[in-house]
Amino acid sequence: MLLMSKGAPDVLLPRCSSYINARGDRLPLDSAALACIVKLQESWASKGQRVLLLAKRVIPSTLKVPPTDEPEFTDYVMTNLHSDLTIVGLVGLVDPPRPDIPRTVATMRGAGIRFCMVTGDFATTALAIAEQCGIVTNAAKTHRLADLDRNANPEDVAGFDRDGPVHSLVLSGSDLMEMNDTQWARACAYHELVFARTTPEQKLRIVKEFQKRGCVVGMTGDGVNDAPSLKAADIGIAMGGGSDVAMEAADLVLLDS
């Protein structure tokens, strides 16, 4: 049997132990090869590409695997077989923003509306796309979790980042799990925000954290996983070509561009 797997490199790489080189040879995944793959992923991601890693594993016939039509087959594969993978290659996907997006963002910013990108993408990819869309105006001045002081006086948060240069803030789903209330207050005061690698539960929490601080939140989405946050937002905005669940949960459905 042949197991084939694709997914985010940062998720799959820990499950890989070898790779195939340009000549088709299977070689151990040493530190030098790993560093080369990570560098390539980050290079593509910094250009706004979504990067997938492709891997495989040959399962010998001597291994007792449950029949594919039995319920325990999938669990057995994930628990016992989805490791010791061989890297086949990387794929970079480009989905450029529509040309009118930066103008739309600028117009709405002029009306006093702040933008947050909330995505499941890799942080580097998300930041590059946010810059292409005009949501982030200077990626070089990007703050991370380490820039949010856990022990700051909550009273000092009011007006944070409103004086002096504009900074962007990029947080991943794992960062959100560590943040205390003061850090959330500081994060919600930024004008340029990117949340990457977020789960549906974290999207819902982002909506509620802004609402807790007096913000009127509009949430856009088109997938089934977006439904909870669309429902919780003050204005849930679904895409006409999205899932029925998202459209039912929303207050507003966009039928055209």
N, C-alpha and C positions, 0 to 999 in steps of 0.2 A: 504494500500500500504506500501511497505517496501523500504526505500531509503538506499542504500549501498554505501559507499564511501571509497576510499583508496587514500593515497598520503603521501607527506612528513610530518612527525610529526610537524615540526615547522610551517607548513602552516595550518594543520588541527586542531591542539590542541586548538587554539583560538575559534574554532567553536564547541567545545565539552563542555558539561555541566555535564556529568556523565560517569560512566564506569561500566563494568561487572566484578565482582571479581571471584575468582576460584570456588566459589559455585554457580555461575550463578545469583547472586543478583545484581540488578542495584542500584548503590550508587552514591551520589553526588561527582563530581570531585573537592575535596577540595585541599588545598595547599600541603598537605602531599602526596596525591595520585599523583598529578601533578609532584611533585619533584621526586617521585619514577620512573615515566614513563620517564621523561627527563633524569634522571641518567642512566636508562637502554639503552635509545637511544644513548646517548653519549658513553657508554661503548661498545656497538656493533659497533658504527661508528669508534671508535678509533682502532678497529681491521680490518678496511677496509670493513665492511659490509654496504650495502645500506639498510636503514631501512624504511619500510612503516608502516603507522598506518592504521588500519582497523576500521571503525566506521559504525554505522547504526542509522536510525531513523524510528520509526513507524508513518505513516501518518494516522490519523483517517479518517474514511469514511465521517464524518461530514464536513471536510474541502473541500471547493470547489476548485478543482484542474483542470486546463485546460486538455482536452483530450490529450493523449500521441501523437496522430498523428497531432496535431496542432503546428505551428511554435513557438508559445509563451510558449509551455510547458517547454522547456529547460531553458529559461530565468526565468520562474516562479520558477522552482526548485532551481536554483542557487541563486536567490534573496530572496525567501521567505522560502524555506525548508531546504537549506543547512546550517543549524545552529541547536543549541540545540541537537547535536549529542551525541550518546553513544559509548564510546570506547569499541571495542571488543577485540583488542589485537595489538601486534606489530609483524612484520615479518622481519627477517634479511636475506638478500640475499648475497651470497658469489660468486664473479666472479674473481678468482685469476688471476694475470698476468701470461702470458706464461713464462716458465723457462728462455727463451733466452732474455727476455726484459732487465734485468739489464745489461747484457753483451753488448747488442746493444746500450743502452744509454751511457755506459762507452766508447765504441768505438767512437761514434759520438762526445762525449765531447772531446775526444782526438784530434779530427779534428777541434776543436774550435767552435762547434755548441752548443748553449744554448737551454735548454728545458723549455717550459712553459706548465703546464697542464691547460687546459681550459675545465671546466665541469659544468654540471648542478647539480652535487652531493652536498650534505651537506659538509661544509668545513672540519669537522673532518674526514669524510669518505675520502674525496679527499686527504687530507694530508697523511693519513695512506696508501692509494694506491700509492701515489707518492713516499713514502719512500720505499715501497715494490719494486717499479720499478727502484729505484736508481735515480729518478729525484730530490728527497730531500735526502740529505746525513745525516742530523742531525735535526730531528724534534724538539728536545729540544731547539734549537736556532732558533725559528721561530718568525719572526716579523709580526706585524699586521698594520692596518691603523694608529693606534696611534703612531707608530714609524716613520711615514713619516711626517716630519715637513712641515706644510703648508707655513711657513714664512721663510724657508731657502733661502739662496742666490742661484739662479739657476746656477751660475758659479761654485758653490761648488759641483755640482752633478757629474761632470766628474770624473771618477775613483772611484765613491762611491762604497763601499763594495768590492773593489779589494785589499785593504790592511787590514791585520788582519784576524780574523776568518770568515769563510763563514757562512752567515745567509740565511735562507729561508724566503720568504715573502708569506703570505697567505691573499688573499683578496676575499671578496664576492661581488656579484653583487650590493648590497646596498652600499658597500664601494665605488665602482667605480662612483656612482652617486654623491658622495660628493667631489671627488678629484679635486684639481686644477692642473694647468700645472706643477708646481714645484713638486708636489707629484707624478704625472705621470712620470716625468723625473727621480725621485729617484727610483720609482718602476721598470722602464725599465732598470735600471742599475744593478739590482739583477741578480745573476747567477742561482738561484733556485726559481722558481715562480709557485704558484698555484692560479688559479682563480676559485672560486667555486660559485655555484648558479648563473651562468651567463645566460643571454638571448641571442638570436641570434644577436640582435642589439649590445650588449656589446662585443660579440666575434668579430664583425666587428670593433668596436672601438679599441679593443686591438691590432688587426693587424695594424690599421692606426697609433696608438700611437707609436708603434715600428718603423714603416716606417718613421714617422716624424723625428725620431732621427737617421736616417741613417742606420737602420738595414735592412738586406735582410731577409724577413719573408717567411718561409714555413709553410703552414697550412694544417693539416690533418683533415679529417672528412668523415662521411658516410651518414649523414641524410639530409633531405630536408632543415632543419634549418641551416645547415652548408654552404649552397650554396653561400650566400652573402660574407662570409669571405673567402671561397675558391677562389672566383672570384677576390677579392681584393688583396689577398696575391701575393707576387712575384712568388711563386710556390705553386699552389693549388694541394694537394695530396689526392685523393679519394681512398676509398677501393673498390675492385672489387665486393664485395658482398653488397655494399651499394645501395642507391637510385639512380635512373637514373638522377635525377636533380643534385645531388652532382657530379656524374661522368661527366656530361655535363659541369659543371662549373669549373672543375679542369683542370690543365695542365698535370697531371700525374695520371694514375690509376694503383694501385697495384693489380695485378691479383693473387698473391700468398703471402705467408708469407713475 
